[in-house]
Amino acid sequence: MPEGDTVWQAARRLREALEGRELTRSDFRVPQWATLDLSGQVVDEVVSRGKHLFTRVGEVSIHTHLKMEGVWHVYRHGDRWRRPAHMARLVLETAEHQAVGFSLGIVEVLQRDAEDDAMSWLGPDMLGPDWSLEEAVARIQADPDRPVFLALHDQRNLAGFGNEYVNEICFLHGLLPTRPVRDVPDIGHVVDRGRRLLVANRERVGRVFTGDAHRGASTWVYGRSKRPCRRCGTRIQEGELGDDPLRRRVVYWCPRCQT
């Protein structure tokens, strides 16, 4: 699942290629929208909301979500695609560029005035103009018995964190992922620190949590199962945690540094 900074970067690339330009071709490779033709219309703007992308064209808003495998690429005409054509689910073309969404988890078209209603369940966007630390904290604390890992992951509480961020934030604050929200002394500080990491990483090519951008050195616990903790040398543990068996996430933690 992508992190909020990944989606923010994708929106920026799409804005540079599409915003203010007329579409010469639109190709929706999903059955429900296969006959929709937006050619001749101008792309007004491209925005991210948490992990969701919205490309606003005329009276409609194209809503896409990367899910696990999705990615947006931007090409100049004639450039070779870096993924197979059968993986493309949406192609938007201008006179100069092709924006290709590969393996997108969601492709749908909304009326522009219905966008807010469709996304009303989302918590405040951590990289957006609607960000509110107070609202995010209130939503998290509404379920004090919930494990902090799941509360931070829940896009209904705050929109932007993915698995890598939540694992790393729990380590940075010495929080066992299963610790209940009620036992976290200052959840506002935890959330604010995580947001500052999102803001810092959105301008980077590679995500960094440790301060060391070298390959294999950028995370404290994420993806480091059975390897020594960078702080204390204890072996990093791996498990799964979720509200139900269908929504389980991989969890990494140091049993000595996180209690």
QUIQUIWO-V751239 format. One record per pair of residues at least 24 apart in sequence whose ideal C-beta (glycine too) atoms are under 8 Angstrom apart, sorted by the first residue. I is the first residue (numbers start at 0). GAP is how many residues later the second one is. If there is no record, write none. Layout:
I GAP
I GAP
This chain:
0 50
0 65
0 66
0 67
0 161
0 162
1 49
1 64
1 68
1 160
2 48
2 157
2 158
2 159
2 161
2 162
2 195
2 198
2 204
3 44
3 46
3 47
3 121
3 122
3 123
3 155
3 156
3 157
3 158
3 161
3 194
3 198
4 122
4 155
4 193
4 196
4 197
4 202
5 60
5 156
6 41
6 43
6 44
6 45
6 46
6 59
7 40
7 119
7 194
8 193
9 38
9 43
9 56
9 61
9 62
10 35
10 36
10 37
10 42
12 59
12 61
13 32
13 39
13 41
13 58
13 60
13 85
14 30
14 31
15 58
16 57
16 77
16 79
16 80
16 82
17 25
17 28
17 37
17 74
17 76
17 79
17 81
18 24
18 25
18 26
18 27
19 24
20 73
20 74
20 75
21 72
21 73
22 34
22 69
22 70
22 71
23 69
23 70
23 71
24 66
24 67
24 68
25 64
25 65
25 66
25 67
26 61
26 63
26 64
26 65
26 66
27 61
27 62
27 79
27 81
28 59
28 60
28 61
28 62
29 59
29 60
29 77
31 76
32 74
32 75
32 76
35 73
37 54
42 49
42 51
47 77
47 79
47 80
48 70
48 73
48 76
48 79
48 110
49 72
49 73
49 75
49 76
49 78
49 105
49 109
49 110
50 104
50 108
50 109
50 111
51 54
51 67
51 70
51 107
53 61
54 37
55 56
58 52
58 53
59 49
59 50
59 51
59 52
60 48
60 49
60 50
60 51
60 53
60 54
61 28
61 30
61 45
61 46
61 47
61 48
62 43
62 44
62 45
62 46
62 47
62 52
62 55
63 26
63 37
63 40
63 42
63 43
63 44
64 39
64 40
64 41
65 38
65 39
66 36
66 37
66 38
66 39
67 37
68 33
68 34
68 36
69 31
69 32
69 33
69 34
69 35
70 30
70 31
70 32
71 27
71 28
71 29
71 30
72 26
72 27
72 29
73 24
73 25
73 26
74 25
120 35
121 33
121 34
121 37
122 31
122 32
122 33
122 34
122 35
122 36
123 34
123 35
124 34
124 35
125 32
125 33
125 34
125 35
125 68
125 69
125 72
126 33
126 71
126 72
126 75
127 31
130 64
132 55
132 58
132 59
132 62
135 55
136 50
136 51
136 54
139 41
139 47
139 51
140 40
140 41
140 46
142 38
143 36
143 37
143 38
144 35
144 36
144 37
145 34
145 35
146 30
146 31
146 32
146 33
146 34
146 94
147 27
147 29
147 31
147 32
147 33
147 36
147 39
147 42
148 28
148 29
148 92
148 100
148 102
149 91
149 92
149 93
149 99
150 30
151 38
151 39
151 42
152 96
157 33
159 35
159 38
160 33
160 37
162 59
162 86
162 87
163 43
163 55
163 58
163 59
164 29
164 32
164 33
165 83
166 52
166 54
166 55
166 84
166 85
166 86
167 29
167 41
167 51
167 52
167 53
167 54
168 24
168 25
168 28
169 83
169 88
170 49
170 50
170 81
170 82
170 83
170 86
170 87
171 37
171 48
173 83
173 84
173 85
174 83
175 77
175 82
175 83
176 64
176 74
176 76
176 81
177 63
219 34
220 31
220 32
220 33
221 30
222 29
223 28
224 27
228 25
228 27
228 28
230 26
231 24
231 25
